[in-house]
Amino acid sequence: MPWNARMQDTMTTGTTDADLPRGGDFASEIAKLETQFDIIRYMRRITQMFGFKTFLICSIPSIDVERLAATTVISNMPAELLNKYDSLSMLRFSTGVKRLRETTTPFQVTLDAWEGEGGKPDSAREYIAMLRENAIFQASYFPVHDAEGGRGAVILMGPEAELPMTVIMELQMIAIHVYNRLAEIGSVWKNSSASLSEREIQCLSWTAAGKTSAEIAGILGLSEHTVNHYLNHVTKKLDAVNRTQAVVKAMKKGYIS
């Protein structure tokens, strides 16, 4: 999440490139991704492969934007974290976002450094505690842009760690390809005011496959009530009159295939 920006030493003592996970032939693999859900699944794998906990891809918020959710394209962050971030208006205190507006160079941010900064409301302590509970102690920011010049960022979050320059360069290239692929298949910030969560996309995908709410609940390990909540919410987001129309609209927008 957007914390106070602090550049980290990119060399890790005692770690060699051979010990680190590799992204593989990411360019050709990313080019084959057809929907935003495909990209979510790909990013989940990359996140785990490189030792992070979660990811968020967003366009860079302008100064007048007050909610991070308004610029988030895709993410697998717990919804309660994003909701709490926006409910506390933490975007206005983010020097990390300010740095994204000024640089095209990857940088890292630690929770400790941001916590130590003054100027935040007392309510920020609650959010900081939530980050620790979710094992998020550092964020690695990778500034990107698409072919039309739209600027954004791929943010990978998890344990505090120093990343070797080779890994930073590889993740930067992955970030660039992923962001441009999102633009190519019809990104949220260009084609819709709606931003769908991973759970909402999953529920829509299984609905498109002909599954009932009860069946989806069993597949995803959720209650039927929760599945209905996700489906009702996403139907409203897509300005659809029912779930069937929501599925059709989601397919047209590239959320599901």
RASUL-V928075 format. One record per residue. RES is the residue in one letter. SS is DSSP state (a for helix, b for strand, c for the rest). OMEGA is omega in degrees with one decimal (999 if undefined). Layout:
RES;SS;OMEGA  RES;SS;OMEGA
This chain:
M;c;-176.2  P;c;176.2  W;c;177.2  N;c;-176.4  A;c;174.8  R;c;-179.5  M;c;178.9  Q;c;172.3  D;c;-173.4  T;c;177.2  M;c;-179.6  T;c;-179.2  T;c;175.5  G;c;179.9  T;c;177.8  T;c;179.7  D;a;-178.2  A;a;-179.3  D;a;-171.2  L;c;177.8  P;c;-178.0  R;c;-179.1  G;c;179.6  G;c;179.2  D;c;-169.8  F;a;-175.4  A;a;-179.0  S;a;179.6  E;a;179.6  I;a;-179.7  A;a;-178.8  K;c;179.7  L;c;-171.2  E;c;-178.4  T;c;176.8  Q;a;177.3  F;a;174.6  D;a;-178.8  I;a;176.2  I;a;179.6  R;a;178.2  Y;a;-178.4  M;a;175.3  R;a;-179.7  R;a;178.7  I;a;179.3  T;a;179.6  Q;a;-176.9  M;a;-176.9  F;c;172.1  G;c;177.6  F;b;180.0  K;b;-172.9  T;b;-178.9  F;b;173.7  L;b;176.1  I;b;-176.2  C;b;165.6  S;b;-176.4  I;c;-177.2  P;c;173.4  S;c;-173.5  I;c;-176.5  D;c;179.0  V;c;-176.4  E;c;-176.1  R;c;178.0  L;a;-179.4  A;a;-178.0  A;a;-178.4  T;c;-179.9  T;b;179.1  V;b;174.4  I;b;178.7  S;b;171.1  N;c;176.1  M;c;174.0  P;c;-176.1  A;a;-177.5  E;a;177.9  L;a;179.8  L;a;-179.8  N;a;179.6  K;a;179.2  Y;a;-177.6  D;a;-179.5  S;a;178.5  L;c;-179.8  S;c;-176.4  M;a;-178.3  L;a;-178.1  R;a;-179.6  F;a;-174.1  S;c;173.0  T;a;175.2  G;a;177.4  V;a;176.5  K;a;180.0  R;a;178.1  L;a;179.3  R;c;-172.6  E;c;-172.6  T;c;172.3  T;c;-177.9  T;c;177.9  P;c;176.1  F;b;-179.5  Q;b;-175.4  V;b;178.0  T;b;178.5  L;a;-179.5  D;a;-178.8  A;a;-180.0  W;a;-179.9  E;a;-177.8  G;a;179.2  E;c;177.1  G;c;174.7  G;c;-179.8  K;c;177.8  P;c;179.2  D;c;-179.4  S;c;179.4  A;a;-179.5  R;a;179.3  E;a;179.4  Y;a;178.1  I;a;177.8  A;a;178.6  M;a;177.8  L;a;179.4  R;a;178.9  E;a;179.6  N;c;177.3  A;c;175.5  I;c;-176.0  F;c;-177.9  Q;b;174.8  A;b;175.1  S;b;-176.2  Y;b;177.3  F;b;179.9  P;b;-178.1  V;b;172.9  H;b;179.7  D;c;-174.6  A;c;-179.5  E;c;176.6  G;c;177.6  G;c;-174.9  R;b;179.7  G;b;-179.7  A;b;168.6  V;b;-175.8  I;b;179.4  L;b;-172.7  M;b;179.2  G;b;-178.2  P;c;177.1  E;c;-178.0  A;c;175.7  E;c;-176.8  L;c;174.8  P;c;-177.8  M;a;-180.0  T;a;178.8  V;a;178.1  I;a;-179.6  M;a;179.8  E;a;179.3  L;a;177.3  Q;a;178.9  M;a;176.5  I;a;-179.6  A;a;-179.7  I;a;-178.4  H;a;-180.0  V;a;-177.9  Y;a;179.0  N;a;177.3  R;a;175.6  L;a;179.0  A;a;-177.9  E;a;-176.6  I;a;178.2  G;c;-173.8  S;c;-177.2  V;a;-172.3  W;a;177.6  K;a;-170.3  N;a;-176.0  S;c;175.2  S;c;-177.7  A;c;173.9  S;c;-175.0  L;c;177.1  S;c;179.3  E;a;-179.8  R;a;179.2  E;a;178.8  I;a;178.2  Q;a;-179.7  C;a;177.3  L;a;-178.4  S;a;179.9  W;a;174.7  T;a;177.7  A;a;179.4  A;c;175.8  G;c;-179.5  K;c;175.4  T;c;178.4  S;a;179.7  A;a;179.5  E;a;178.6  I;a;178.8  A;a;179.3  G;a;-179.4  I;a;-174.4  L;a;-179.5  G;c;-179.9  L;c;172.7  S;c;178.3  E;a;178.0  H;a;-179.9  T;a;178.3  V;a;178.5  N;a;177.3  H;a;179.3  Y;a;-177.1  L;a;177.6  N;a;-179.3  H;a;-177.9  V;a;175.8  T;a;177.6  K;a;-179.7  K;a;-176.8  L;c;179.5  D;c;-179.8  A;c;-178.4  V;c;178.0  N;c;-176.0  R;a;-180.0  T;a;177.9  Q;a;177.8  A;a;178.3  V;a;179.8  V;a;179.8  K;a;179.7  A;a;177.9  M;a;-179.4  K;a;-179.0  K;c;176.5  G;c;177.6  Y;c;-179.6  I;c;-179.5  S;c;999
